[in-house]
Amino acid sequence: MSGSDRPFADGFMDDYFAEADEHMVAVRRSLLALEGALGSALPSGALEELFRSFHSLKGISAMVELREAELLAHHMESCLRAVRQGRLTLTSTNFEGLVDGVRLLEHVIAARRTSASMPDIDPLVDKLEALGRTGDETLPIDAPAANHTSANAPASDDGRARRWRVNFVPSPQLVERGVKVDTIRARLMQIGDVRNVTPKVVPGGGISFEFDVETNDEAQLAQWQEDGLSYEPVASAPVTAPAENDAGAAPVERPLTDLTLAGSSNVVRVDLARLDDLMRLVGEMVVTRSRLEDTLRRIEAHVPFQEWRALQDHNARLERNLRDLREGVMRVRLVPVGEIFRRMPFVVRDLARDNGKRVHLELTGQSTEIDKFLVERMMDPVLHIVRNAISHGIETPEQRIAAGKSADGTIRLGATTAGETVIIEIADDGRGIDVPSVTQRARALGLVVPDDGGLESRALLDIICASGFSTRDEADRVSGRGVGMAVVRDTVEGLGGTLAVESRPGRGTTFRLTLPLTLAITDAIIAHVGEQIFAVPQTSVREVIEVDASLLHAFEHNELMPYRSGTLPMVRLAEMFAIPTATRPRYHAIVVGTGQAAIGLIVDRIAGQREVVVKTITDPLIRVDGVSGATELGDGRVVLILDAAALSRTRRQHARVITGVSA
Amino acid sequence: MSETSVAVPETAGAAQAYILFGVAGTTYAIRSHEVLHVEMIEHVTPVPNAPAFVEGVVFSRGQVVPVINLRARFGFERAAMTQRSRLLVVQHGSRKVGLLADESREFIRINDAAIKPPQEAIGGLSGNYLEGVATLGQRIVLVLNVREIVEMMPTALA
């Protein structure tokens, strides 16, 4: 089943995968919504969406002749039809069957994409087919569902869903926590039907949103009050429908369907490569403009002041326009971080079950936006940390109860924006990192561990991120191969981000990933060392200081200088990179990193701050520690972009003898 | 080394186009379809801690391209770059790599039959990069295997 025997279909495969991905996202979303409602009123919107997604997947899979996917989608569609017609009850066992089907479908699509061998679908297809044929079971859904041809058939179930008027007032504080109106809408859609949203101006000039929601999950609404929600039941259905009771509110129109359609009708799907091209063009314009500026400076003396002034004005305007253009293009590349989060409920659910644990997953800030490029690369690291949290962090229900905690562990996955960075936090309320065991294991591996017992969090991170480290004796299937955290940190830092961990015994562990919003263009500090010029991304720079050579204290392998109330380890870039440079009485230093990880990078001088276009370095010949990319400043020469985090790590790992310091 | 067979397409006996270049007085050849372009070269930015034969990086048509100093690669002393120095940007798989040569001015066709496998007696090379030896009248031209030159060293550097 390789791709080669399907030349005709191959031309469409990229489109197919993109479209299939979108449908799979919808499938996962609906499955989750349904799972939450098993045994009670199934949200009709989710049921409908799921049905439609399977239907579409069946169609597009048939078009590209991916028979396995077509079959799976077809049988799952049949199952859902049976559910809609009331022939089949969505018990948790049946639901599992669907989940297995979806997972296999994913697998099939992935296999086609990577030309891997096709998984065996027959057993599951048989099972799903049998499910879909179910016809004689007692009607579990009391409504005469078969008579309804509309989307809402199953919604009229047991009448427990009530209507609420939910009010949301956005605030900067909430936005900081990643709670926006989109977040709220997404949440409400998870627990029920959102029939309508009305923005309202509140006295004082602010804005609020009124959601008309049908749900039976009042407890959840209550919980969200801290996120700026208030709610009240709608006494009676305001529209037609003479309600049997005030909550019955028979479905009037096709609420969720309409909402979904409205949401997607004015969306354009763009190939990321085209955006990259656009960004590259913007990048070239930025470089051209900086050349223009250099030229302007040079001719200043030769041009009448009035003329020069006009040129300068145009240049300034061009710069502003370019910044706007750059931001605009950048914004197009931003996607909600929720793309990463969406898979998590599945992972958590499966792993918790496999590990005999009970885990409740809380997601916040799904609508926080981040560069598409980063989203794709953050998926695995986040997945890995979440897996660790379940297999290592969260205790079994018995252990938790014995420790006086609730039987259900909680993993909080949240995203927020802070300036030019996005912070992703993964927090569990488990047992925390077992420091003595970590220390012991680290020593056994020959890693240096400070003796003072209390491992400072940065040191702890260094240990758990050391490659080959795993606190479990056998690497289990969940946490993988013991290379995990090393890869996680390398990935995060390779993207110009930082990773931090905080752990409290018995209380849990929090990992914090701080990432730049986007990679393509960034502000950088330009530094000279001997003949060489380097750029250091502004996001990783804490401050730039002037250093008097007499303040540098050298001792074996190290150099320190007084800094604030303590000392700061210093690294001479000239030494580290073996660049010939003259001894000077004064240097500049770039302070990067925080706390124990802070270091000062000594350079000859700082030439200022520039907007630089980041080009990635991919060739293995030039991928070296401490260099994250390349840029140019207008003269066509390559300027290397330094990876501050990697430099400080290299520094910690192989301290070098520092010579030639004026004592 | 003689087992390194010359990749001769179906049209054995046909001629292929090569780009000739000089390094330390010897003439080398690379199949022209493997060469993206040949550039003048002014400034190469050194990359700290890269392998010794890597001269550094340049931008070539907007892309970051590593530069292999062929003198250093073949075990000669480095020489200062001159007006005649050329960068041959070769494509290998998805990689683009620049090869720094002392000069490069010729584009010729060599008959496949004129290229012989390297003799057994040629030894002491740092890799299988020598694919064949062509004799063109009085001239000896060493035909290089781009893959061997571009791919060999990353393992050595890890």
HADDOCK unambig.tbl for C-alpha pairs under 7 A between the chains (distance, minus, plus):
assign (segid A and resid 577 and name CA) (segid B and resid 48 and name CA) 5.02 0.50 0.50
assign (segid A and resid 577 and name CA) (segid B and resid 49 and name CA) 6.78 0.50 0.50
assign (segid A and resid 617 and name CA) (segid B and resid 64 and name CA) 6.62 0.50 0.50
assign (segid A and resid 619 and name CA) (segid B and resid 95 and name CA) 6.74 0.50 0.50
assign (segid A and resid 620 and name CA) (segid B and resid 154 and name CA) 5.97 0.50 0.50
assign (segid A and resid 621 and name CA) (segid B and resid 50 and name CA) 6.68 0.50 0.50
assign (segid A and resid 621 and name CA) (segid B and resid 66 and name CA) 6.73 0.50 0.50
assign (segid A and resid 621 and name CA) (segid B and resid 154 and name CA) 5.84 0.50 0.50
assign (segid A and resid 622 and name CA) (segid B and resid 47 and name CA) 6.72 0.50 0.50
assign (segid A and resid 622 and name CA) (segid B and resid 50 and name CA) 5.84 0.50 0.50
assign (segid A and resid 622 and name CA) (segid B and resid 66 and name CA) 6.31 0.50 0.50
assign (segid A and resid 624 and name CA) (segid B and resid 49 and name CA) 6.55 0.50 0.50
assign (segid A and resid 624 and name CA) (segid B and resid 50 and name CA) 6.38 0.50 0.50
assign (segid A and resid 636 and name CA) (segid B and resid 59 and name CA) 7.00 0.50 0.50
assign (segid A and resid 637 and name CA) (segid B and resid 43 and name CA) 6.75 0.50 0.50
assign (segid A and resid 637 and name CA) (segid B and resid 58 and name CA) 6.72 0.50 0.50
assign (segid A and resid 638 and name CA) (segid B and resid 45 and name CA) 5.84 0.50 0.50
assign (segid A and resid 638 and name CA) (segid B and resid 57 and name CA) 6.71 0.50 0.50
assign (segid A and resid 638 and name CA) (segid B and resid 58 and name CA) 5.74 0.50 0.50
assign (segid A and resid 638 and name CA) (segid B and resid 59 and name CA) 6.42 0.50 0.50
